[in-house]
Structure formats: structure tokens, C-alpha cells
Amino acid sequence: MIDVVSMARRAGGSGIRASAVALVWAVALLFCGSARADLVWSPDGGWKIQGGVLSPYFGEVGETASALEAMNKAKTAQEAGSYWTALSLYDRVVTEYPSSVFAPEALFQRGLIYIQRHQWDKAYQSFDDIVTRYPDYPRFNAVIGKQYQVGSLVQAGKRPYMWGWMPWFIDYSKAVDYYEGVLKNAPYSEYAPLALMNIATVAQKDLGKPEVAIDALDRLINNYPQSMLAPDAYLEMAGIY
């Protein structure tokens, strides 16, 4: 843990100056180090901040206390199946405390709820907001995994629900869009060659677009030649031709 008061005193300050320097360091840590802190949920203790230099300071910030209260209420409602309440509280955290450590976690939990509600677009977008707005989120790979999962659910024929309750028509082209998003966000991840193979499968089997399938297979072969899927990509391409 960083003792900002001791640092200020060693810097030559005393009394008021030491307190002022300590405050400056605390604020600097708040904006520079929050991304390194991780959040862990337990039903008994609620959200706890673990790791990162900021964990000792979060309880002293009034704004953070309000965000933490909203997060705890949201997660409790989420686990009880009260999704509307949970979504409203998570939206509040994202809107009112966008620079806090809680905002990307609120987006992640919101995405999980939208998956439960079969609202694929909203789920994917929630995870995508983390990628674009909070690239230092500690569970980045989990975010990409969830985006890949959304594509897999559509590919598997899982219907979207309008407003989270009314079954709607399956649009397999959405699966291609989601997989392409995975490729854009994490081109060097383990999900990238899998996404390309799945694009080829959906394009050939469900969309009747062999040209899209060939393009995906070609990218897999050229961009990921060491992937275990590369030999299968050659065979699939030969079969299409």
C-alpha cells in the first residue's frame, strides 16, 4: 500500500503542506490507478475492491460510497431475478460515476442480464462499451468471451426477445456481425480464429453466402496459419469450391 502522508513528509512538507501533498497524491491515484483495482462480489459482503493501489482509499470518497451502494443493490436485485431494478441501478452507476472503478463492472453485469433476457444487441453493446471506454478493465478476456458467446447463441438458433420477453425472428447475419466485432476488438485472442471459422459456417449453412465463407476462411488461413483450425479451413474452402 502507498502511504501518501509519509511520502509528503519525506518530501520536506510539514503540517498543512504535508496534508495538501497527500491529498494531491490521493487524487492522482484515484484517476490513474483505479483501472488496476478489481471488484469481487460475495452475497454476504457485497462488492469488495481487491488489488490495485486504490483499495484502501475507496471507502473515504463520498461519491464512491454512493456508487458502491448502488452496485450492491443492483447485484442483489440481479441475483433475485429483479432485472429491471438491477438494470436501472447499473445504468445509474454508468451515467453518474463514469470514471469510477464500478462503471465497467456495471456494464459487464448489465451485459450478463441482457444475455439472460435474450436481448443480444444490448448484451453485445454493453460489453463493447467496456472495450471502447475502459480498455484497462481487468477482465478484458472475459468481455471478449461474452461477445463471442452472444454470437454463438445466435448461431445456435436462440431467438432474441423484444423487450426481454417477446420471442422475435432469428437473424443469423447478426452472428456474423458479433463475430466480426470479436475480431476487431481482440484480433490476437484465442477467439479470433474460432470467430472466423464460425463466420464461414454461418455464411455457408444459414445465409447461403459462399463468398462470405470463402473470405472468412481465407483470412483464417493467412492471418492464423499456426491455428489448429487452419487445416480445417483449407478443407472447408475446397468443399465450397
Buried (B, 14 or more C-beta within 10 A) or exposed (E): EEEBBEBBBEEEBEEEEBBEBBEEBBEEBBEEBBBBBBBEBEEEEBBEBEEBBBBBBBEEBEEBEBBBBBBBBBBBBBEEEBBEBBBBBBBBBBEEBEEBBBBBBBBBBBBBBBBEBBBBBBBBBBBBBBBEEBEEBBBBEEBBBBBBBBBBBBBEEBBBBEEBEEEEEBBBBBBBBBBBBBBEBBEEBEBBBBBBBBBBBBBBEBBEBBEBBBBBBBBBBEBBEEBEBBEBBEEBBEEBE
